[in-house]
Amino acid sequence: MLKHLLILLTLAMSTATFNVNAEQSKVFGDYTVHFSAFTTDLLSSEVAKLYRIPRSRNRALLNISVLKKVMNTLGSPVKANIHATSTNLSSQLRELKMRELNEDGATYYIAETTVNNEETLKYTLTITPVGATETYTFSFHQQFFTE
């Protein structure tokens, strides 16, 4: 199972060669939030089936992980409360239903939404790591090409 999560994360990172915004991170104090958004047709059929994600050029996947800084490591995965929305250029707001995936100590959060060709979505994320007293909010834009 960990192999499948690593495939999902690797795929998210590999799409960075196609789009500068494919994989990014933000640092907030002791936490680093990694995030990416891409169309689900990029997932292998095996990964899509395992996580019940419909593969489609017209379906976007938001992928988030939160790491707490730990000296001399890449960080330690932490659980978080995440509220996510997407807004298109016509100001249509969508509340995204986040799903938590846990595997061998790794924690990822994913959400899906439909997209059209050349549609740009503004994702707004509000994240509170479990055990933290602060909430972190940020936005990023992602354009999708489906044709």
C-alpha positions as CSV (number, residue, x, y, z in Angstrom):
1,M,0.0,0.0,0.0
2,L,2.8,2.4,0.8
3,K,4.1,1.8,-2.8
4,H,0.7,3.1,-4.1
5,L,0.9,6.3,-2.0
6,L,4.5,6.8,-3.2
7,I,3.3,6.4,-6.8
8,L,0.6,9.0,-6.2
9,L,3.1,11.5,-4.6
10,T,5.7,10.8,-7.3
11,L,3.2,11.4,-10.0
12,A,2.2,14.7,-8.5
13,M,5.8,15.8,-8.3
14,S,6.6,14.5,-11.8
15,T,3.9,16.7,-13.3
16,A,6.0,19.6,-12.2
17,T,8.0,19.2,-15.5
18,F,4.8,20.0,-17.3
19,N,3.6,22.8,-15.2
20,V,5.4,25.1,-12.8
21,N,2.6,25.0,-10.2
22,A,2.2,21.2,-10.3
23,E,4.0,20.7,-7.0
24,Q,4.6,23.4,-4.5
25,S,5.1,23.9,-0.8
26,K,4.5,26.6,1.8
27,V,6.4,26.9,5.1
28,F,4.5,28.1,8.2
29,G,6.6,28.1,11.3
30,D,7.3,24.5,12.2
31,Y,5.2,23.1,9.3
32,T,5.6,22.6,5.6
33,V,2.5,22.1,3.5
34,H,3.0,20.3,0.2
35,F,0.3,20.7,-2.4
36,S,-0.4,19.8,-6.0
37,A,-3.4,19.7,-8.4
38,F,-3.5,17.8,-11.7
39,T,-6.1,15.9,-13.8
40,T,-6.8,12.4,-12.7
41,D,-6.1,10.9,-16.1
42,L,-2.5,11.1,-15.1
43,L,-3.0,8.5,-12.4
44,S,-2.3,4.9,-13.2
45,S,-5.4,2.7,-13.4
46,E,-4.0,0.7,-10.5
47,V,-3.7,3.8,-8.2
48,A,-7.0,5.2,-9.3
49,K,-8.8,1.9,-8.6
50,L,-7.1,1.4,-5.2
51,Y,-8.2,4.9,-4.0
52,R,-11.6,5.0,-5.9
53,I,-10.6,8.0,-8.0
54,P,-12.3,8.2,-11.4
55,R,-9.7,8.8,-14.1
56,S,-10.6,11.6,-16.4
57,R,-9.1,14.6,-18.2
58,N,-12.0,16.6,-16.8
59,R,-11.5,15.7,-13.2
60,A,-8.9,17.5,-11.0
61,L,-7.2,16.0,-8.0
62,L,-6.0,18.2,-5.1
63,N,-3.2,16.5,-3.1
64,I,-2.0,17.9,0.2
65,S,0.4,16.7,2.9
66,V,1.6,18.4,6.1
67,L,5.0,17.8,7.6
68,K,6.3,19.0,10.9
69,K,9.9,20.1,10.8
70,V,12.3,17.6,12.5
71,M,16.0,18.4,12.5
72,N,18.1,16.3,10.1
73,T,15.0,14.8,8.4
74,L,12.6,15.6,5.6
75,G,10.0,16.2,8.3
76,S,7.4,14.1,10.1
77,P,3.9,13.7,8.6
78,V,1.1,15.1,10.8
79,K,-2.6,14.9,10.6
80,A,-4.5,18.2,10.0
81,N,-7.9,19.7,9.8
82,I,-8.2,21.0,6.2
83,H,-10.9,23.1,4.7
84,A,-10.5,23.6,0.9
85,T,-12.5,25.5,-1.7
86,S,-12.0,26.1,-5.4
87,T,-13.2,29.1,-7.4
88,N,-13.2,29.5,-11.1
89,L,-12.7,32.8,-13.0
90,S,-16.5,33.1,-13.1
91,S,-16.5,33.2,-9.3
92,Q,-18.2,29.9,-8.9
93,L,-17.3,28.6,-5.5
94,R,-17.0,24.8,-4.8
95,E,-16.5,23.4,-1.3
96,L,-14.1,20.4,-1.7
97,K,-14.6,17.3,0.4
98,M,-11.2,16.2,1.7
99,R,-10.4,12.6,2.1
100,E,-7.6,11.4,4.4
101,L,-5.3,8.6,3.3
102,N,-3.0,7.0,5.9
103,E,-0.4,4.4,5.1
104,D,2.7,3.3,7.1
105,G,2.9,6.7,8.9
106,A,2.3,8.8,5.8
107,T,-0.8,11.0,5.7
108,Y,-2.2,12.6,2.6
109,Y,-5.4,14.6,1.9
110,I,-7.1,14.5,-1.5
111,A,-10.2,16.1,-3.0
112,E,-11.6,15.9,-6.5
113,T,-13.5,18.4,-8.7
114,T,-14.5,18.7,-12.3
115,V,-12.6,21.0,-14.7
116,N,-13.0,22.2,-18.2
117,N,-10.3,22.8,-20.8
118,E,-8.1,25.8,-20.0
119,E,-10.1,26.4,-16.8
120,T,-8.1,28.1,-14.0
121,L,-9.1,27.3,-10.4
122,K,-8.1,29.2,-7.4
123,Y,-7.7,26.8,-4.5
124,T,-8.0,28.3,-1.0
125,L,-6.8,26.1,1.8
126,T,-7.2,26.6,5.6
127,I,-5.0,24.1,7.5
128,T,-4.7,23.5,11.2
129,P,-2.2,20.7,12.1
130,V,-3.5,18.5,14.9
131,G,-2.0,19.8,18.1
132,A,-1.1,23.2,16.7
133,T,-2.7,26.4,18.0
134,E,-2.4,28.3,14.7
135,T,-4.4,28.0,11.5
136,Y,-2.7,28.6,8.2
137,T,-4.5,29.9,5.1
138,F,-3.2,30.4,1.6
139,S,-4.3,30.2,-2.0
140,F,-2.8,29.1,-5.3
141,H,-4.0,29.0,-8.9
142,Q,-3.9,26.1,-11.3
143,Q,-4.8,26.0,-14.9
144,F,-6.0,22.7,-16.4
145,F,-5.7,21.6,-20.0
146,T,-8.1,18.7,-20.9
147,E,-7.9,18.5,-24.7
